[in-house]
Amino acid sequence: MGPSSSNIPPAVDVVIPVYGERPEALAATLSACVKQEYPIARIFVVDDGSPEPVSLPDWAQTCPQISLLRLPQNQGISGARNAAIARSDAPLLACINTEVLPDPDWLPTCVSYLSNHPGVCACYTRLIPQSPKRLLTRWRMRFLETKFGEQSGPTPFAPGHAVLFRREAVAAVGGYDPNYRLHHEDSNICFRMKAAGWETHYVAQSRCISIQADSLEQLSKKELRERGWYSPEEGSLANLYVSICKLTFIRVGRNVVKGRFYLLPVDAAIWATALWIATTRTLRASRRFVA
C-alpha cells in the first residue's frame, strides 16, 4: 500500500483476543480503541473459550462497530486472532492485547508510517507502564519486555502488545501459526513475513500504556514460558532448573554491578516461585500417571 491520491483512508479492523482477563481491563482497552483519532471499521473481541464467558461493557454492547466472537473452546492466542482475521476484509489489521491502551494518536501514526514505507508489513510503538514505580512492574519492563528506543526503524519482529499489519502480508503467510498458543506467536509471524520479503519496523512517535496488574505468580509463569517450559509433558524439569538458575545468577550479577539492589528480592522471588510452580505441576502430573 503505497501513497495514494485517494482521500479515502484505508479501513482498519481491530482484533482483541481475551482469555480470562479482568473485565475492567477489557473495558479500558476498548475505550482506548474507540477514542483513536482515526476511524476504525470494526472491533472484534474474541472470547477464546474463557473459563467465565466474556461480556462486553454495557456501553460497548450498543456500539455497532464492536462485536463479540465466542470460540467454543480455547485455541490459544494465535487461533483466536485468526478467527477474527478470517471475518475481516479491511486492508489494515490492528492486533491489540487486553491491558494495553493505545494513545489516541497511535493508529493515525502507524497508518501514516505504513503509507510512507511500502515495504513494511507491520509496525508497533513503545509500551510504557501505567505504574512505573511498582517494583514488580519495573522488573518486568527491564527483563521481560522489549526495549524501546528513540529512533524509528527496522526490527527483527513486532512484539504482540499492539501491532498494525497489512492484510496482504498476513494473508501471504497464512496468518498466525496456531501451534504457537501462548508465546512467540508474534516473532513467528514476523519472521515468516520477513522471509516473504517484508520488513517490520518500530515507530518511536507514539506509545501504548500497559495496565497489566503484575503479580509474582503472573511474572513467574511468564518466566517459565520465556524458558520454553509450558507443562511437564512439554519440558524437562531438570533442564528448566539449570536454565532458570543460570539466568537468575546472571541477572543478580548484573543488578549488583549496576547498583540495582532493589531488584534482588524480585530476582529471588521469581526464581523460587517459577521453580515451585513447575515442580508442583510435575509432581501432580506424575501422580496422575501412576494412578
TORKOLVO-995638 format. One record per residue: residue in one letter; x, y, z of N, C-alpha, C in turn. Coordinates in pm, whole numbers, plus 50000, padded with zeros to 5 digits. Atoms other than C-alpha are relative to their C-alpha. Layout:
// TORKOLVO-995638
aXYZXYZXYZ;...
***
This chain:
// TORKOLVO-995638
m500854988150000500005000050000500885012350000;g499204988250007501995029749877499145012450017;p500774987849989500965066249898498945000649891;s501115000050093497605071249729499465014049982;s500614987150025495925100849568498585000650053;s501365000449948492625089749713499935006650136;n500214993849871491225109450003499354990550100;i500655009749912489565078450145501084992250076;p498975007149923491705064650430499754985049998;p500215014649999492305026950431499294995650126;a500765005049885489915008250657500904991850091;v499255007449899491284993550979499014992350087;d500735008249903489824964751180500934996850116;v499245002949879490954958051537499624986350054;v500215013449944491364923151688500524999950143;i499635000549859491374918752067499674986150055;p500265013249941491764882752197499885001150151;v500234999549856490514876652550499914985950056;y500135012749929491024847252785500155002650150;g499984998649855490074852853147500565013050054;e499494987349948491354888553166498945007450081;r500904992149917489844913653405499015007749913;p500994992450078486564928853275500365014749988;e499664985850005487804963553366501165002649905;a498894998450094490954957753159499484999949856;l500595000350133488914948252852499265013149972;a500744987550018486674978652904500965011649971;a499034989250021489735001452924500634999149862;t499415001850133491274986652609499025004049891;l501034996250098488014990352416499825015149996;s500174985449993487645026152536501145007149928;a498854994050068491165034252415499904998449849;c500135002450145490365019052075498985009549938;v501034991550060487165038752017500385014850007;k499544986049991488995070952114501145003049903;q498934997550096491525066951833499655011449905;e500184988750091492005097451611500064995549854;y500065005850133491495075351307498804990650001;p501215008349999488275057951204500314985049998;i499885014649996488045020951293498734994149943;a501185006050062485734999751080499304990550097;r500605009849910485214970551318501014996350109;i499185004949889486504958751654499484986250037;f500365013849967486464921151708500584996350136;v499575005449872486614909352068499794984949994;v500075014550014487414872152064500124993550137;d499975007549875486474851952373500544986149969;d499315012550036488954823452344499694988850100;g500405010749910486954798452549500325003050145;s499684996149863487384817652875499234991750102;p500695007649895486514798853199498635006150034;e501254992649985483864825653258499785007849871;p500224993350128482284837752932500195015250011;v499714985750003483434872652841498725007749966;s501104991050031480874900552842500575013749965;l499594986550034481244934252675499455009650105;p500584989849912480814965052896498705005249941;d501334995850045477324979452876500065009649884;w499944990150107478325008952661500454994049868;a499505006150122480124986252413498974991249932;q501025008750057477094963752364499115007349901;t500824992250092475314992052184500845007149894;c499104993850098478335002251977500034991349875;p500135008650118477754989751619501324994949945;q498735004550056481444986851536500654989050083;i499415010149912482184963051828499174987249997;s500695012850000481314926251800500784990050085;l499405010349914481954897052037499904986649931;l499935013250062483054864051889500414989950106;r499695010249900482914833952120500474987249931;l499495012650050485054803552042499554988850094;p500535010749915483644770252168501024994150095;q498945004949912486994760252316501265008149978;n498794992050007490344775952386500904995549886;q499125003150114492514777852074501375006450014;g498744992949985495344799252206499945013449928;i500054986450051496184834852111500075000549847;s499915000050147497094826251750498674996149937;g501285004450053493864807351685498925010550020;a500994989649973491814835051847500145011649902;r499804989150095493374861851631499614995849860;n500355004850134492994840751318498504999549979;a501465000950011489284835851390499415013649965;a500504986650031488724873451382500525004949865;i499434995750127491084879851091499214994149883;a500775006550106489054855050884498685007149973;r501274992850015485974877050938500195014549958;s499704986150035487704909350843500335001049852;d499614997350138488044924250498500735013349986;a499294987250004489904956150593501434998049952;p498615001350048493274962450425501045001250110;l499094998849888494844970350764499374993350122;l500455007349883494604949351080500835004150121;a499314996649875495454960851432499714989050102;c500145010249897496064932751681500475006150132;i499744993349873495874946552035499624990650114;n500295008349883496034928152367499195007750102;t500614993749885493814935052663501115004450095;e499054993949908495554955052934500995009149928;v499184990750077497074976652658499095011449952;l500784988350036495805012152599500795008649901;p499314991650097496995028052273499615014750020;d500304985849997497285065852289499115003649881;p500914996450109494695083952071500675001649864;d499314998150129497355091251805500704987349952;w499295012350035498585055151793499654995349859;l500415005350130496535044051495500355009549884;p499584991550112496995075051275501515000349979;t498545000250013500725074251350500464987549925;c499585012650064501035037651247499504999149856;v500525000250138498785041250939500875008949911;s499154991050077500845070950822501374993849972;y498695006250017504065051550877499964989349891;l500105010350104502895021950668499795006349863;s500244993450127501655045550398501295005549940;n498744994150047505115061450377501134989849986;h498985010550010507015028250393499374987749936;p500715010850069505605004750127500544986050026;g499425013349977507984976350214499814994850140;v500215004049861506904974950578498624993550015;c501275007449986504234949250665499385001550137;a500514998949863503904955851039500825010450074;c499294990349918504754983651281499395000550138;y500444999349861504494989251653500685011950067;t499444988749928505215016451909500414995650140;r499505003049866506645018452258498874996150094;l500925003949893504935003052561500575005250131;i499554995049871505155020952894498994996250108;p500935004349895503665010153228499235011750059;q500814989849934500845029153393500565003350139;s499434998149866502535024353731501474996449997;p498595003350022506265026453653500814998250127;k499235001049876507335028054019499774986950075;r500245012749934505854994354119501194990749976;l498775007950009508734970654191499874988649900;l500195011150093507304940554004499905005149856;t500124994450134506454962753708501365004549948;r498654996050042509974977253699500824987849959;w499285012250034511344941853697499534994549865;r500545004950128509004931453414500515008349883;m499614991550111509834961353197501494998649967;r498575001550025513564955353239500354986449942;f499555013550036513694917653192499054992249909;l500945008050077510554905753012499375007449882;e500584992350109509614933752773501095004949905;t499104994550101511164947452456500525013650044;k499444986949973513474977152491499615009549886;f500494990450099512115008052314500925012149995;g499074989050017514465034052173499325012849954;e500514987050044514085069452041499995001549849;q499944999350146514635061551672499134989349937;s500815009650075512165045251435500884992449901;g499255007550099513355018151202499774985050008;p500205014550007513684980851123500304993050131;t499785008649884513434954651398499784985649958;p500195014150037513554916451395498534995949995;f501425003349999509854914151487499245010450080;a500854990649928506924933251633499414993050122;p500625005849880506054924851996498485001349992;g501435001250026502404915052015499085008950079;h500924992149917501064941252258499045008349915;a500834992250091499754963251974500755001749869;v499305000150129500724958551608499005003349890;l500804997450120499344972851284500614992549883;f499555008450111499594948350992499335004349870;r500655000150131498964949550621499334986349983;r500715012650020496324923450548500684991249895;e499415007950108498084912850228501214992150050;a498845007149946501214903550425499564988750092;v500525010449912499244884450689499434988449917;a500585010450086497334865850415501074992149926;a498945006750078500554858150226500664988750078;v499365010449918501864837450521498974991250071;g501035008649941498524822050618499625003450142;g500374995749865498034842250936500944994950106;y499215004949887499304832751278500064984749997;d499865014549990500614797551332499294995350127;p500755004249881498064780651565500784991250096;n499175007949909500824758951710500625008750110;y499484990849899502024789851897498815005250080;r501234997249926499244790452154500165010850106;l499824991049886500774811252433501115010249982;h498764992349997504064826152332500704999049865;h499184999450122506354835952042499175000349871;e500814999050121503404838951803500325012849924;d499704987350064504424874951736501294999449919;s498755001150074508004867351639499874990249883;n500165010050106506954836851434499375005949874;i500664994550118504554855651206500885010549932;c499134989850060507044884051157501184993649927;f498905006950068509884860151070499524994149868;r500545005650125507634843350811499715011049899;m500224988950092506644877050664501325005549947;k498684995650045510294887050651500534990849891;a499575009650102511034855050457499265002249868;a500794997150120508324866150213500355013649939;g499524987750059510144898950152499555012950067;w500494988249930508544922650405500955004050114;e499254995349884510044943650686499055003250115;t500724996049880508904950251043500735012050061;h499384987849948509514984751195499425004250134;y500404993349876509395002251530499785014749970;v500344985950022507755036651534500095007150135;a499724993949870509055059051811499045011250037;q500774987849978506495087051773498704998250078;s501225001849923503625071651967500254989650109;r499805009349890503025048552261498704993150036;c501125007049937500735023952437500304999250150;i499865000849856500115022252810499644985850045;s500285013249944500344988752990499355001650137;i500674999749869497824984653273500024986050063;q499875013649946498934948953348500185000550150;a499935000649854498374941053715501034989450039;d498925009649978501744924653776499914993550137;s499945007849876501834897154037501174990449991;l498875009249997504564873354145499684987449921;e500395012150073502644843354008499965002549851;q500124996950142501914860053676501385001349935;l498674998250057505514870553617500804987150000;s499295012849994506814836453724499544990849888;k500515008250110504554819153472500545005049866;k499424994650123505784842653202501474996349990;e498595004149999509354834653305500134985549952;l499985013950045508584797653255499804999349849;r500225000150145507234804752906501235005249926;e498784994850062510344825252827501084989349991;r499015010849999512414794852914499544988049918;g500525010750084510254773252684499364988650076;w500645010449919508574753852968498525003450015;y501444997649997504784751152930499264990050087;s500655010549921503894718453102501004988850021;p499095011449979505534686753241500134991249876;e499965008450119504644669152917500865006049890;e499304993350109506434695052706501425004550034;g498674995449965509584702652902500604992350116;s499285007149895512214686553123500175009150122;l499854992249877512144698453486501485002350031;a498574998749972515884691853524500635011049913;n499474989750089516704713053220499515013950040;l500554987249956514414740253349500765005450121;y499244995849882516234741153684501345006149959;v498694995150045519554745553507499855013649931;s500204987750077518204772453272499665011950090;i500434988849915516454793553537501085003850100;c498924996849905519304790653789501115008049932;k498964992950074521814801753527499575014349969;l500494986850036519664830753410499905009050124;t500134992049878518934842253767501365004550051;f498654996449958522634841553853500535011749916;i499554989250089523354863653550499285013150035;r500774987949966520554887953640500475006150132;v499554995149870521674890454001501355007049985;g498704993950022525234897453889499915013749934;r500164987250069524134924953651499375010450092;n500654990549911521874940653911500965005150108;v499014995849901524704941154165500985009849937;v499034991350066527154956353917499405013849971;k500674987450033524604982953814499435007150122;g500514993649880523644990354174498494999050015;r501465001649992520084978254127499654990050111;f500195009349890519944961954469498524998050034;y501435001049973516214968754497499334989049919;l500575010750082515624942454226500414986150046;l499525013149956517484914554406498914991750067;p501085008249941514464903754619499034994649893;v500895004650108512374901654298500674988749924;d499275010950066515074880754128499814986950077;a500125012149918514974856254419498584994750003;a501405004249991511174855854442499534993649869;i500385005750130510694849654067500644986449981;w499285012850010513314822154074499284989250081;a500625009949912511684804454370498584996649957;t501405002450038508084808754251499904992249870;a500045007150128508774797253896500354985250019;l499625013849978510544765854015498944992750083;w501075006249921507794759354271498824996349911;i501125002950091505084761754003500324988049912;a499625010950090506964738753766500124986750075;t499825012449923507834713454038498664994350044;t501305005149955504294711054179499184994649883;r500715005150118502844707053829500564986549957;t499385012750039505334679453753499614988950097;l500395010149901504534661254078498544995849982;r501405003450024500794663154010499844991249877;a500065007950123501324650053659500494985850021;s499455013449976503424620853783499024991650083;r500985007449920500754611454039498834995249914;r501085004150090498084611253770500444988449913;f499485010750085500304589353557500044986850076;v499925012049918500874564753841498614994450030;a501365004349971497174564153927499354993649879;
***
